[in-house]
């Protein structure tokens, strides 16, 4: 057992070298050809299929599964990409257990749905491995569109705009394109640098120029884009992190879970990534699960998720909660952070208060619990930071702290559309961001070609 296994504080090298590769291997290994045929044969190919209605991008799921069953994975991939050009990543990260697979007729009847996500991955992997490109650019229109953010919404918008012959410039603040697909999901959900491979596949259509290290409000202003481009699409996601609102949360060892996940995703040597011996994660969503499970996989001895409401209120799906439990993570409910306990400026524990619903309102009971911890992750949601939007005289209407858009993704500013997590009504799902980027691109195209 490595010396770091039971070392107090935040440290790397807690596991034997070979354990890291095993712990962070593919969560859902891909289906082979035979497995895909067998699984596809389980589909009833429903007319007016509930799975298709549950998909935010409205992929014709019965059709793409039938194409697999008849030995046509390339045709299947086209059916998927017609609606969702990021279908490969969505097959890996979509909570299919609460979307298409939850309403599968076999799930309702038997409790065992068709594995739609894994079949989608099978088909898209075949097409991408062969670099099969299904779309050619239309004749150049001479129109230019700026896309802010190279995440799922921005990439989907850029691809659809490029198909229509428009020239697209994507301005991305980070060193790499991909957004949360690159930086924000658990490493075991997307292995072998798939996020970058998908960016390369999407941009292979041509007409898309990605400029990294370009941040809105720092390197350029929204008014500059409005002046210099024929249209603008905003897909910058969320940049703010919600505070714990607990005393002492500025202590060393209190970390933003999103930043931890991003660092892990970019780490060349997982053994060098430090993690606490006793870790507490505050939150109840997918980010909380990802941070907790990966802490355990890095060698943390004890990992506890604390959520202020009950299990039935958690945003993380039942599958994700079970995944955490299977990896030795303890999930405790009806607890909210009250005080981070620090010694010499470093986290040594956290005091939590029990909560209860009083009518429709959540309130503390006054009873407290203290957990020993040397690392605390904040995973209680992100917020949109609108300050970058308002430089050089441009201003945009917000609703509930995010960008307000109409049904086509139009903002209050002429020539400006938006989609993804930054808009009001976004549900923080990759597949929804893709749909919003795709649909806004169609609206932009109509606007640029009218009359």
N, C-alpha and C positions, 0 to 999 in steps of 0.2 A: 504493500500500500504506500503510495507516495507520501512524503512527509507533509505536504500541504493539505492532505485530506482533512485533518482535524485542527489545523492552524487557526487560531482566532484572528478576527479581522478580515479584511478584504485581500485576497491573495489569488495568484494564478497557480497552475501546476498542481491542482488538487487530485488529479487522476493520472493513471498510467497513460502514456502517449497514445497507445492503440485504442484506448477507450473513447477518446474524443471523436475519432472518425466513425466508430460504431454508433455512438450516441447521436450524432448529427447526420446519420444516413437518411435516405429518403423515407419520409413518413408513410407514404403509400407507394410502394414499388410499382413500376408500370406493368400493365398487363402485357403478356406476350400474345402472339397471333392467335394461338389456340384459346387462351383464356378470354380474349376479346370476342371471339366467335361464340363461345359458350355463353358468355354474359349477355351478348347482344340478342341471343335467341330467347332470353327471358322476357324481353320486351313484348308487350301486347300491341304495340304500334297503334295506340289509341287514336281514334278520331276526336278532334277537339281536346287534345291531350292536356290534362291538368299540369303536367311538368312544363310544357311549353308556356302556358299561361303564367307559371310561377317564375319563369326566367326573366330578369329585368331586360335582357337584350333580345328576348323572344326568338331564340334559336329554335329551329324546327327539329326538336329532339327526336321524335319518332322517325323522321326521315334520316337523320344522320346515323341513328342506330341501325336502321334497316340497311343503309349503305354499307356499314361495317359487316353486318350479317351476310351480305351478298358478296363479300370480298372486295369492296371498293372503298378502302380507307381514304384515298385521295379525294374522291367525290364527297365523302363524309366530312373531310376537313374543309372543303369549300363551302358546304352547307353551314358549317360552324362559323367560318371566317366571314361569310356574307353578312352575318349579323354582329359578330364579335371578333374583331381582328386580333384581340388579345385573348383568344379562346384557350391558348395553351396555358397561360398563367392562371386564368380563371378556373381551369380544370384542376389546378393544384391548390388554389387558395379559397375558392368560393365555399361558403358554408352550405354545401349542397344538401346537408341534412335538414336545413330549415328552409330550403328553396325547392328545387325541382324534385329531389328525392323524397322530401317530406310528403309530397302530394302524389307520388307514384302509386298507381293502382296496386302494385304488388306490396308496397309498404302498408297501405291501408288494409289490404286483405290478409297479408302474411307476416307483416312486420319485417320484411326483408326487401328493400327496394332494389330495382335495377341500379347498378353502380354507374350512374350517368356521368359523374365526374371523371371516373377512371376511363370510361369509354371515350369521353371527349379528349382526354389526354392522349389516349392511344392514337386516335385519328390525327390530331394536330401534331403529335410527335413524328408520325410517319411523314407528313407533308413537310415539316420543317427540316427533318433529317435529309430529305431529298431536295431541299430548297425549292420546293414547288411553289412558284408565284402565280397566283390566280388572277391578278389584276394588273392592267397596264394603265399608264397615265393617259388621260384624254389630251387632246391638243392644248398647248399652252394658252391660257386665257389672258396672260399679262397682268392678272390680279395678284396682289400680295397679301398674305395674312400672317400676323404675328400671333404666336401661341405662347402664353406664359405658363411654364411648367411642363416638364417632360414626364409627367406621371401618366396613369391610365387614361384620364380624360383628355389630356393634351395629345398623347400619342394617337388615340382613336380619332380625335378631331383632325389631326395633321394627316393621317393616312387617308381619311375620306376626302379631305380637301385636295390632297395631291392627286387622288384618283380623278377628280374633276378638272385637273389641269392647272390649279392655282399653285403659286410658289409659296411655300410655308417656311417661316423661320421660327424655331422653337428656342425660347430663352429660358434656360434652366439654371437655378441658383447653385445647385450642388455640382460636384465634380463629375458625376455620372448621371445619365438619363435613367428613367424608370420609376422615379418617385417612390411610393411605398412598396412597389414590387421589388425595387432594388434595396431599399433601406428599412422598410417597416414591417416585414413579416418574418416569422420564425425561420431560421436557417434550414431546418429539416423539412420545410414545406416546399422549398425551391432550391435544389442542389445543382451543382455543376454550372454555376454562373448562368442559369437559365434566363434571368431577367435581362441580362445584356444580350444574350442570343436572340431574345424576342425583340428587343429594340432594333437589332440589326436586321431581323426579318421584316419588321414593319417598315423601316426606312429604306429597304431595298427597292421599293417602288420608285424612288427618285423624287426630286423636287422638295425634299425636306432637309433643311439645314439646322442642325442642333448646335447651339452655342452654349457651352457650359460655363459656370462661374458668373452668370449674369443675373443679378438679383434686382427685382422690381423695387424701386424706391431708393436703391443705392447706386446702381449702374445706369439706370434709365428710368424715366417716368412714364406713367400711363398716357399722359398728354403727348409725349414723344411718339408713342406707338400709334395713337389716333391720327396724328399728323402725317406719319411716314408710311403707314400701311392702309390698305383698303378696308381691312377688318381686323379685329382683335378678339382672340379667345382667351379667357382667363381660366386657368386650371391649376392654380398654385397650391391647392390643398390647404392644410391647416398648419400654422407655424407656432402658435402659442400652446403653453402647457398649463393646465389648471392646477392651482395651488392646493396643498393639503388643508390649508387653513388651520394648521396645528402649530402650537408653540414649538420652537426649536427646529423647524424644518430646513433651516439653512445649515445644519450641522453636516460635516463631512460624512459621506456615506448615504445621504439622501439623494437619490438619483432619478432623473426622468427616465421612465421605462422605454420610451420611444428612442431616446438617445442610446440606451444600453443595447437595444435590439439592432439599431443601425451600426453601432460599433462592432457587435458580434458578426453581423452580416458581412462587414468589410474586413474582418480579421483574417490575416494569412495564417496565424498560428493560434488556434483556440486555447492551447495550453498556456499561452501568455496572457489570456484575458482574465483579469481578476474578478473574483466573485466572493461574496461573504460566506462564512460558515453557517450562519443563521440569518436567513433572508425573510423579510416581510414585504409583501406586495399589497398595495392599497388599490382596490378597484375590482370591477366585476365584468369587464369586457374581454374581447379577444386579446388586446394588448397585455392585460394582466395575466392571462393564461400563458401567452407566449413568453413573457418575462419570467414567470414562475417556473415553467417547465424547463426553459433553457438554463436557468440558474441551477436547477437540479442536475441537468445534463452536464454542466460545467463542474460539478462536484460539490455543490452546497449540501451540507448535511441535513439541515432543516429548512424547508420553505413553506411559508404560510401565506395564503391569500386571505385578506380581510375585506369583507364587503358590507356596506352599511345597511343593505336590505336582505331579503330572503333569497333562497336559491331560485325560486320561480321568477324573480325580478332580474336576474343576471342577464346581461346582454350576450355573454358567451353562451354558445349553444350547449346542449346536453352532451354532445360528442366531445366538445372541447373541455368541458368540466370532467368528463370521464377520462380524457387523455391526461389531464393534470393529476387526477387521483391515481391513475395507473403508473405515473412516474414518481409517486411518493409525495405529491404536493397535498398539503392539508388546506381545505377551504373552510373558512369560518364566516358565518353570516351574522347580521345584526350587530356590527361593530363599526365605529367610525373613529378616525384618529383624533386624539386630543392633545398629546404632547410627545415630541421626540426627545428621548432621554439621551444625553451626550456626556461623555467623559473626555476631558482634554480636547473638546471640540469635535470628537468623533462619536458617531452613533453607537450606543450600547444597548438600546432598547426602545420600545415605543409603548406609550400608554394609550389605550383605546377605551372608548365609552360604549356600553351597550345601548342599542337603539330599539325603538318600538314605534309602530304606527299608532297615532292618536287621531282617529278619523282618517283623513287622507294625508295627514301631515306626519313626516318622520321627525321624531324627537329623541333626544338623549334621555336615558333613564336615571342618570347620575351614578350608576354602578360602573366601575372601571375594571380593566384587566391590563396587566403589563406583560409584554412578550420580550424576551431577550432577543436582541438582533444587532448585527454589526453592519447591515445594509438594508435600506428601505427604498423600495421603488414606488414612484408615483405613477399610477396608471388609471387616473380618474378622468381621462378625456383630454382632448385638445380643443383649442379655441382658434377662431380666425383672427388674424392681426390685420386690421384694415388700413393701418397708417400708411403702408407702402402704396396704396391706391391713389392717394390724394395729393400727390405732388404736382407742381406746375399748373395748378388751377383745375385739374380734372377732379371731379367728385362723383361718387356712385352711390346709389341708394342701397341701404342695408335693411335686413329684416332679421330680428333676433340675433344680431351680431354677425350674420353672414350675408353674402351678396344676394340681393333680390333679383329673381329672373322670372320671365313669363314661361309659358308652356314650351316655347321653342328655344329657351336659353338666353333670350335677349335681356340685357340689363337696362338700367335707366338711361345709360349713355348710348347715343347713336354710334353705330359701328362696333359696339362691344357686346360680346356674348360671354357666358361663363358656364362652367359645369364641374362636377366632382364635389369633393368634400367642402370646397369653399362656398358653395351656394346654400341658401336656405332650402331645407327639404332634403338635402343630401343624407344618405344613410350610412356613409363610411364603408361602402362595399366597392371593391374593385369593379365588379360587373356593372354596378349602377353608374359608376363614373364613366365606364366605357360607353354605355348607352347614352349618357348625357353629352359626352364629347361627340359621338357619332351624329346624334340628332341635331346638335347645335351646328355642326359642320354642314349638314344639309340645309339648315336655315340660312347660314352664311352664304352658301352657294346660290340659293335662290335669290338672296338679296343682291349678290354681285352680278347676277346674270339677267335680272329683270330689265325689261325695256330695251 
